[in-house]
């Protein structure tokens, strides 16, 4: 299935986006970030997508409490491998290194495994931790994000990347915006005017 053949809801906006969209959410308010994350996961589970979350600030109890009013069982979906929750250290910084190749392989594997398990689609939301600025390989973050846009054309995992404007400087935020085709602005998905396609961006590296 081509990613443009199927539109999905993010859960926290009224917009639908193509499956495999690569979206940046720059936030300065923790409640905004948490609300988006929880609703994104809930929407995916309710529509039968495999869902994953990479965050240090969300735990199983928070998900159980949020899902309960919607008759969604955290334990049940975990047992079915429909829901994955992991911290940023375990995902991004194995051996205290940020390795774009390993991350891209992880993302590709997640998509293929989702299909093999019978899910029609997969989604992922992840916050980038400020630790990226201090670890080996962290200087390749923007390269990595650009290569994610390429990968998602073949492995259409609907992806939201969350960045805290309070812990990244303006130059980093601007670089991050350049490699995300879409962004969240005041709760709405918009096409990013700063975006540079990976085929063009990666030639400059």
N, C-alpha and C positions, 0 to 999 in steps of 0.2 A: 504494500500500500504506500503510495506517495504521501508525504506529510501534508500536502495541500488538499488531499482528498477528504480530510477529516478535521473538523473544527472542534475544539475543546474549550470548556469554561475553566477559568482559573479558580473560581469560587469566591474570590474577594473583589472582583470587578464585574461589571455588567457585560464586559466584552468577551467575545470568543476569539481564540487565536488558532492558527494552524498547529496541528500536532507536530511537535518538534521545534516549536518556537524557542528562541533563546532571549530571555527577557532579564533586564537589570532593574532591581528595585533599590534605589538609593534612599535611605531613611535616616531620620535623626531622632525619631520617637520610638521607643521600645514597644509600646502598645501597638503601634502601626505595624511593626515588623511581626509581632506575635500573632496579631489578628490575621494578617495575610497568610502566614505560615499554616496556622490551624485550619483556616478555610480552604486553602489550597489542598491540603492533605485530605480533608473531609470530602471535598468535591471529587477527588480522584477515586476514593474508595466507593463513594456512592454510585459512580458511573462505571465501576468495574476495572479501573486502571490500576496497575501496580504503582505504588507510591513509595517515595523515599525522602528522608529528611536528614540533612547534615547540620547539626546545631549543638552548641554547648549549653543552651539555655532552655531547652525543651526536654522534658523527661516523660517516662511512661505514664506517671500519675497525671500529669497535665493533659496528656492525650486522652486518657481514660475519662477524665472529668469533662473534657470538652465534647467528646463523642457521645457520651451517655444520653443526653437529651434527644439525640438523633437516632437512637437505637442502633448505634454502630459500636461493635465490641472490639476494643483494642486487641485483646488477647486472641480473639477469633481470627482477626485479619493478620496478626503476626504469625499464627500457626499455619495459615494458608500461604505464607510468604508474600502476602499482598502489601505489607507495610514494613519498612525498614527504618530504624532510627539509629543514628550513629553520631558520635562526637567529632568535632573537626580534627582533633589530633589523630584519631584512629584513621580518618579518611585522607586528609590532606598532608599530614606531616609524619608519616611513618619514618622511623629512624631519624627524626628531627630534620627531614629533608622534604622539600616540595619538588616532586618529580612529575612534570607535565605528561611524559610518556606513560607513566604508570596510571595517572589519573584518566587519561584518554582511554586507555585499555580497560580500566574499571568501568567507565561509562558505557563503552561498547559492549562489554560483557553483561552489564546490567540490562541493557536493551535486549540482547539475544536471549539471555536467561528468562526474561519476562515473556518473550514470545514462546519459548520452549515450555514454560509453565502454563501456557494457554491464555495469557492476558492479551487483550486486543491492543493495549497501549501502555505506556509507562510515563511517569512524571517524577520530577525531582526538584526539591527546593533546598538550597544550601546557603548558609551565611559564610562569608569569608572572614576568618578571624584575623585580627591585627598582627598575630604572630607571623603571618606571611612576610612581613616587612623585615623580619629578623632571622629567618632560617635560610640555609643553603638552598638555592634554586628559587627563592622568592622573587628575584628580579625577573623571572620568566612568567610571572602571573598574567600579564597582558597578552603575551604570546600564547599562553595556554587558552585564555578565553577566546581569542581569535580562532584558534584551532578547534575549539568546541563548536563554534558556528559551522565550520566545515564538516565536522563529524556528524552533527545533527541532521545534515542533509541525507546521510546514509543511515543513521541510527536515530530516528526521530523521537527522542525523549523530550517531552515538554519540560523546559528547564527555567527556573527562576533563581537568579543569583542575587543575594541580598548583601549590601554593603552599608556599613554604618558610617555616615558622613562625619560623625563625631570622633572617629578614630583613624580615618584616612585623610591625608591632606588633599587640597583641591586639585593638585596636579595628578595625583593617583586616580581620583574620582573621574577626572576628565579623560584619562587614558582608558579607564574601565568603560566609560560610556562609548568610546570609539569602537569597541569590539563587541557591542551588543546591538543587534538590529532593532530591538524594541525596548522600551523603558516604561516604568510606571510613573505617571504624573498625576497627582491629586486623585488617586484611585482609578485612573483610566490608563489603558494600554495605548501608547502612541508610538509611531515609527520614529526612531531616533535620528534627528538631523545631524548628529555628530558621527554617525556610524560609517566606518570604512570597511568594505567587504574584505574578508580574509585573503582572497586572492591578491588584493592590492596591498593590504596591511603587512602581510608576512614577507613581502618582497623587500620591505624597508628594514627588516630585522637582520 
